[in-house]
Amino acid sequence: MEFTPFHYKSLDDIRQETEKLGVSLPLSENLDILKNPLSVGSLTVPNRVAIQPMEGCDGTADGRPDELTLRRYDRFARSGAGLIWEEATAVVEEGRANPRQLYLTPETLDSFKAMVENIKKTALETSGFEPVVICQLTHSGRYSKPTGTPAPLIAYNNPLFEKDAPIAPERILSDDYLEKLEETFGKAAALAEAAGFDGADIKCCHRYLMCETLSGYTRPGRYGGSFENRTRLYLNSIRNAQAATSSDFLVTSRLNIYDGFPYPYGFGVSPEGGLAFDPEEPVRLVKILREELGMPLIDITIGNPYVNPHVNRPADHGPYAPPEHPVEGVARMFDCISRVHQAVPELKVISSSHSYLRQFAPYLAAGSVESGIADMAGFGRMAFAYPDFARDMLYGDGFDAKKTCIACGKCSELMRMGKVAGCVVRDSAVYLPIYKA
Ligand SMILES: Cc1cc2nc3c(=O)[nH]c(=O)nc-3n(C[C@H](O)[C@H](O)[C@H](O)COP(=O)(O)O)c2cc1C
């Protein structure tokens, strides 16, 4: 249905809207369910609320957390969330998404260590528990901009993105490069453990490099074509991360189970054509993660924030007029997650994309945990806007509508402009001047 901005005054308004749209959203007022701890491998997450990874693009030139980075994580530490999934952190210089993207190396390790220590200490003082903290390891692939200008490194040329200007052949990464990268992810996971993180995410989402390989149907060689080849970089990187870390360390992944682009350029769609979600390959992959690799938890997401942000993060404003009703976008996310989790229920799952529902987002979180669609609820933009969100949701009366994210898209806009990212509306003292400039 056509785009309609957020206008709901009650949970019933949202229920009526979903009925009108013919979609379903798990909504429950049983917020207490979010207080239950969750065991994940050898870890216990103190509650069911997670902060999703969100880049602030505000590190130092050599990739250490800087003043604004530390400010963000200090706010997250005070939020009351049981799990903090730290943002995209590069594993190689050429794969940095911007000159201020975090970059974990033996040289920058001490700064990450200090940041993780501060998160744990601050949370313990303010909430009485230490959250689980995960490091998101990434290679930005086609979105690499280590010096501030695009320097794409791709798995294959994709005419849907490149249109009639294909990327130069020397920027298509060789099989040897990808094989070496598998080792680099192992070394980076060891660094993440040395930094004090509880786990490392081998990031495979949002069409950055690892995610792009999943749809490399047209790529020749060892990393393209068959399912086995397209998942090689991902699965070997996970294996290397597991081998390089202790058995208590959580090797996990933020995984795109659906890209929203047709075959042969998208993962999670049918080879017969069309844009509908086809769970066949995502379920096959997730089964391998659980049954062969013993992974206890994944963080599920869909879409590409650069090309189809309405799929990845439904919003009321964006770089183009959304081609659908944003509530349909939220419902698609939960439908995809549900279908994969149902097929592999032993693998615990964090859900994404709650923020669009603003003050009603806690009911989506509670509903998805209560119905078993997910085991934890992950909040992205909300955490930028509303630093106490988890505390209010778990121990207060739910969300204060005057403090929530309003899905205005300005945090993403800042990021696209190559600036530092944060909430322009609710954290205006810091981010409004940057946005205006
Ligand atoms: C400014 C910004 C930066 C983001 N950076 C990351 C990132 O580093 N890694 C990642 O996996 N997702 C990233 N995301 C996506 C979020 O984690 C989340 O999936 C998305 O915002 C949808 O969830 P929400 O509706 O709760 O905001 C980012 C989103 C925004 C708005």
The ligand as a Tripos MOL2 file, in Angstrom:
@<TRIPOS>MOLECULE
LIG
   31    33     1     0     0
SMALL
NO_CHARGES

@<TRIPOS>ATOM
      1 C1         23.3520    5.9700   11.4220 C.3       1 LIG1
      2 C2         23.2420    4.4840   11.3610 C.ar      1 LIG1
      3 C3         24.3790    3.6920   11.3980 C.ar      1 LIG1
      4 C4         24.2760    2.2960   11.3350 C.ar      1 LIG1
      5 N1         25.4040    1.5380   11.4100 N.ar      1 LIG1
      6 C5         25.3140    0.1760   11.4100 C.ar      1 LIG1
      7 C6         26.4670   -0.6250   11.6220 C.ar      1 LIG1
      8 O1         27.5720   -0.1490   11.8760 O.2       1 LIG1
      9 N2         26.2990   -1.9730   11.5380 N.ar      1 LIG1
     10 C7         25.0860   -2.5690   11.3030 C.ar      1 LIG1
     11 O2         25.0040   -3.7860   11.2310 O.2       1 LIG1
     12 N3         23.9630   -1.8020   11.1490 N.ar      1 LIG1
     13 C8         24.0540   -0.4610   11.2280 C.ar      1 LIG1
     14 N4         22.9250    0.2970   11.1500 N.ar      1 LIG1
     15 C9         21.5920   -0.3720   11.0650 C.3       1 LIG1
     16 C10        20.9660   -0.5270   12.4600 C.3       1 LIG1
     17 O3         21.7340   -1.4020   13.2560 O.3       1 LIG1
     18 C11        19.5280   -1.0730   12.3890 C.3       1 LIG1
     19 O4         19.5280   -2.3070   11.7430 O.3       1 LIG1
     20 C12        18.5850   -0.1420   11.6350 C.3       1 LIG1
     21 O5         18.7290    1.1880   12.0720 O.3       1 LIG1
     22 C13        17.1190   -0.5810   11.8190 C.3       1 LIG1
     23 O6         16.7880   -0.6870   13.1940 O.3       1 LIG1
     24 P1         15.9480    0.4630   13.9450 P.3       1 LIG1
     25 O7         14.6210    0.5080   13.2720 O.co2     1 LIG1
     26 O8         15.8580    0.0370   15.3720 O.co2     1 LIG1
     27 O9         16.7100    1.7360   13.7710 O.co2     1 LIG1
     28 C14        23.0020    1.6880   11.2190 C.ar      1 LIG1
     29 C15        21.8620    2.4890   11.1890 C.ar      1 LIG1
     30 C16        21.9580    3.8590   11.2670 C.ar      1 LIG1
     31 C17        20.7010    4.6760   11.2690 C.3       1 LIG1
@<TRIPOS>BOND
     1     1     2 1
     2     2     3 ar
     3     2    30 ar
     4     3     4 ar
     5     4     5 ar
     6     4    28 ar
     7     5     6 ar
     8     6     7 ar
     9     6    13 1
    10     7     8 2
    11     7     9 ar
    12     9    10 ar
    13    10    11 2
    14    10    12 ar
    15    12    13 ar
    16    13    14 ar
    17    14    15 1
    18    14    28 ar
    19    15    16 1
    20    16    17 1
    21    16    18 1
    22    18    19 1
    23    18    20 1
    24    20    21 1
    25    20    22 1
    26    22    23 1
    27    23    24 1
    28    24    25 2
    29    24    26 1
    30    24    27 1
    31    28    29 ar
    32    29    30 ar
    33    30    31 1
@<TRIPOS>SUBSTRUCTURE
     1 LIG1         1 GROUP 0 **** ****
